[in-house]
Amino acid sequence: MLDLNKYKGIIFDLDGTLVNSMVAHARAWKQTCNKFDIPYDKEWLDQLGGMPSRKVTLEILKRYNLSIDPQLITTDKIANFEAIEYKGDVIPTIYTILRQQHKLKKIGIGTGAQAKHAHGILATTDIPSLIDTIVTSDDVDNHKPNPDTFLKVAEQLDLDPTDCVVFEDTLIGQYAAMAAGMDCYMVESGEITAFIPAY
């Protein structure tokens, strides 16, 4: 199923694709929801994976029609996440692809995480030595499902977007890849489950 020959670049999402840090994010959101008396819907929140915390907060407030200061919620969630020492391990199947391809193709990461969190997660791995660039939520104004994150990675790799393929674990990430004109492999529970062509 996996055919990467036609691509010059590979772009990996981070949370839930390369590293199983989504568990830590879910725990942090659960703590925040409990504190502010917000309903906690893990499945729905998982679908928002790839969005920065501040954008997720706005979605929560909109969904439940709440008038809490979004900055309070965002700050609390980030503090909860930072307090979790164990952020997750590399996801073996996808990490193996990264190791096999890093000398053959240009490699980038396109993540909805803030730079300090992305680098914190990566610091416990050897992934930084295997990639050419990383674009975080701090580097773009329009986050996934907009294409900007992946387009910026392609630009930094000096590649045409159509020469790049994306590995993603959320629908929001898939939509971002499609909008960028990039093919996309979907990752679920650490395995590749689908190939979504851009056109």
Backbone torsions as a table, in degrees:
resi	resn	phi	psi	omega
1	MET	NA	-33.1	-174.8
2	LEU	-88.3	113.5	177.6
3	ASP	-129.9	105.5	-175.4
4	LEU	-106.2	3.7	-172.9
5	ASN	-57.8	-37.2	-173.2
6	LYS	-79.7	-7.2	-176.3
7	TYR	-97.6	146.6	175.2
8	LYS	-97.3	-18.3	-178.3
9	GLY	-141.5	149.2	176.7
10	ILE	-123.4	132.9	178.3
11	ILE	-117.9	122.3	179.3
12	PHE	-104.7	136.7	163.4
13	ASP	-71.1	162.6	-178.4
14	LEU	-100.1	-71.6	-176.2
15	ASP	-64.8	119.5	176.5
16	GLY	86.8	-9.7	178.9
17	THR	-112.8	-58.5	178.8
18	LEU	-92.6	-34.7	-178.7
19	VAL	-132.0	136.6	-175.7
20	ASN	-84.6	54.6	-177.5
21	SER	-83.6	-1.7	-179.4
22	MET	-62.6	-29.5	179.0
23	VAL	-62.2	-43.3	179.0
24	ALA	-65.7	-40.7	177.3
25	HIS	-62.0	-43.9	-179.4
26	ALA	-61.0	-42.0	180.0
27	ARG	-63.2	-42.1	180.0
28	ALA	-64.1	-42.3	178.9
29	TRP	-65.6	-38.8	-179.5
30	LYS	-61.8	-44.3	178.9
31	GLN	-60.8	-43.3	-179.5
32	THR	-66.1	-45.5	179.5
33	CYS	-59.5	-42.5	178.6
34	ASN	-61.6	-44.1	-177.5
35	LYS	-61.9	-40.7	-175.8
36	PHE	-98.1	8.7	178.2
37	ASP	60.3	42.2	178.9
38	ILE	-103.9	136.8	176.2
39	PRO	-57.1	136.8	-179.6
40	TYR	-105.5	110.2	179.9
41	ASP	-116.1	92.9	-173.3
42	LYS	-58.8	-45.2	-177.6
43	GLU	-60.0	-43.6	179.4
44	TRP	-66.0	-44.0	179.2
45	LEU	-63.2	-38.1	178.2
46	ASP	-58.1	-36.3	-179.8
47	GLN	-67.6	-18.8	178.6
48	LEU	-91.3	3.2	177.1
49	GLY	-53.9	136.3	-177.3
50	GLY	105.9	-18.2	175.1
51	MET	-90.1	143.4	173.9
52	PRO	-63.1	154.5	-176.9
53	SER	-54.0	-39.7	-177.8
54	ARG	-64.9	-33.3	178.2
55	LYS	-74.1	-38.6	177.1
56	VAL	-61.0	-42.6	178.0
57	THR	-55.0	-45.5	-179.7
58	LEU	-63.5	-37.6	177.4
59	GLU	-64.9	-40.6	178.8
60	ILE	-62.2	-48.2	-178.4
61	LEU	-61.5	-39.0	179.5
62	LYS	-67.9	-45.5	-176.4
63	ARG	-61.6	-42.6	-175.3
64	TYR	-100.9	6.7	177.0
65	ASN	53.1	52.6	-176.7
66	LEU	-105.0	151.0	179.4
67	SER	-117.9	42.7	176.4
68	ILE	-85.9	148.1	177.0
69	ASP	-61.3	116.5	-176.9
70	PRO	-59.2	-31.0	-179.0
71	GLN	-64.3	-36.4	178.2
72	LEU	-62.1	-45.1	-178.7
73	ILE	-66.5	-48.4	-178.7
74	THR	-59.4	-46.8	-179.2
75	THR	-61.4	-40.7	180.0
76	ASP	-65.5	-44.7	-179.5
77	LYS	-62.3	-45.6	-179.2
78	ILE	-62.3	-42.0	178.2
79	ALA	-62.6	-41.4	178.0
80	ASN	-62.4	-43.3	-179.5
81	PHE	-64.3	-43.4	-178.7
82	GLU	-65.6	-28.5	-179.3
83	ALA	-76.3	-16.5	178.6
84	ILE	-80.5	113.6	-174.0
85	GLU	-69.6	-44.7	-176.7
86	TYR	-90.8	108.7	-175.4
87	LYS	-93.6	-10.1	178.6
88	GLY	126.0	160.8	179.1
89	ASP	-100.4	166.8	172.5
90	VAL	-65.3	150.5	177.4
91	ILE	-90.2	112.5	-167.2
92	PRO	-52.2	-49.0	-175.9
93	THR	-59.6	-45.4	-175.7
94	ILE	-76.8	-37.1	176.9
95	TYR	-61.7	-38.6	178.4
96	THR	-62.1	-42.4	177.5
97	ILE	-61.0	-44.5	178.2
98	LEU	-57.7	-47.3	-178.9
99	ARG	-63.7	-40.1	-178.9
100	GLN	-68.7	-32.3	-171.1
101	GLN	-99.2	-13.8	-168.0
102	HIS	-65.4	-21.9	177.3
103	LYS	-93.4	-12.0	-176.0
104	LEU	-97.1	-28.1	-174.1
105	LYS	-138.9	163.8	172.0
106	LYS	-77.0	138.2	-174.3
107	ILE	-125.4	134.7	175.9
108	GLY	-137.0	162.1	173.0
109	ILE	-117.5	134.3	175.5
110	GLY	-123.3	108.4	-171.8
111	THR	-127.8	151.3	174.2
112	GLY	-85.5	-1.1	179.5
113	ALA	-75.5	154.0	172.2
114	GLN	-68.3	154.2	-177.2
115	ALA	-54.4	-47.2	-175.5
116	LYS	-65.3	-33.5	178.6
117	HIS	-74.2	-41.6	178.5
118	ALA	-60.7	-46.8	-178.9
119	HIS	-68.4	-32.4	176.1
120	GLY	-64.1	-42.7	178.0
121	ILE	-66.5	-43.8	-176.8
122	LEU	-70.1	-26.3	-176.2
123	ALA	-61.7	-22.8	-179.4
124	THR	-88.8	5.1	-178.3
125	THR	-127.8	177.1	173.7
126	ASP	-99.7	11.7	-177.2
127	ILE	-57.2	-40.8	-179.4
128	PRO	-54.1	-31.1	-179.4
129	SER	-78.4	-8.7	-176.1
130	LEU	-106.1	-3.9	-176.3
131	ILE	-117.4	159.6	-179.8
132	ASP	-96.8	-28.4	-178.3
133	THR	-159.0	161.1	174.0
134	ILE	-140.0	135.2	175.1
135	VAL	-117.5	125.1	-178.0
136	THR	-112.3	179.7	179.8
137	SER	-65.1	-18.9	178.1
138	ASP	-74.0	-16.7	-172.4
139	ASP	-95.5	-10.9	-179.6
140	VAL	-134.1	155.5	177.5
141	ASP	-89.0	-37.6	-178.3
142	ASN	-104.6	111.6	-173.9
143	HIS	-90.3	174.2	176.1
144	LYS	-53.0	139.7	13.4
145	PRO	-82.2	6.7	173.1
146	ASN	-69.5	154.8	-174.9
147	PRO	-80.1	-7.2	-167.9
148	ASP	-54.0	-41.5	-178.2
149	THR	-59.3	-50.9	-176.8
150	PHE	-71.3	-35.0	177.5
151	LEU	-64.7	-37.5	179.4
152	LYS	-68.5	-37.8	176.3
153	VAL	-61.2	-47.7	180.0
154	ALA	-58.5	-42.7	179.0
155	GLU	-61.6	-43.7	-179.7
156	GLN	-69.6	-26.3	176.2
157	LEU	-84.3	-4.9	-177.5
158	ASP	60.4	44.6	-179.4
159	LEU	-126.8	150.8	171.4
160	ASP	-69.5	138.9	-180.0
161	PRO	-52.4	-35.2	-177.8
162	THR	-70.4	-13.5	176.9
163	ASP	-90.4	3.5	-178.4
164	CYS	-112.1	148.8	172.5
165	VAL	-122.7	145.4	-176.3
166	VAL	-110.7	142.7	169.2
167	PHE	-111.3	123.0	-173.0
168	GLU	-140.6	156.3	178.5
169	ASP	-118.8	-1.5	-179.4
170	THR	-126.1	157.9	176.4
171	LEU	-63.6	-36.9	178.5
172	ILE	-60.0	-41.5	176.8
173	GLY	-67.1	-39.6	177.8
174	GLN	-61.3	-44.7	179.0
175	TYR	-61.9	-38.2	178.6
176	ALA	-63.9	-42.1	178.4
177	ALA	-62.9	-46.3	179.1
178	MET	-59.2	-46.0	-178.7
179	ALA	-63.2	-28.2	178.9
180	ALA	-83.7	-5.6	-178.4
181	GLY	77.0	28.6	-177.5
182	MET	-113.4	140.5	171.1
183	ASP	-64.6	158.3	-174.8
184	CYS	-144.7	129.9	169.7
185	TYR	-97.2	128.6	179.6
186	MET	-92.8	137.5	-178.7
187	VAL	-115.3	128.5	178.3
188	GLU	-134.9	128.7	-177.9
189	SER	50.0	39.3	174.2
190	GLY	82.4	1.9	-179.8
191	GLU	-123.8	153.5	176.8
192	ILE	-77.4	124.6	-174.7
193	THR	-113.3	-20.2	-177.2
194	ALA	-159.5	153.5	172.1
195	PHE	-115.0	124.1	-179.2
196	ILE	-115.3	105.8	178.7
197	PRO	-69.6	150.5	-177.5
198	ALA	-67.1	-34.8	-176.0
199	TYR	-126.8	NA	NA
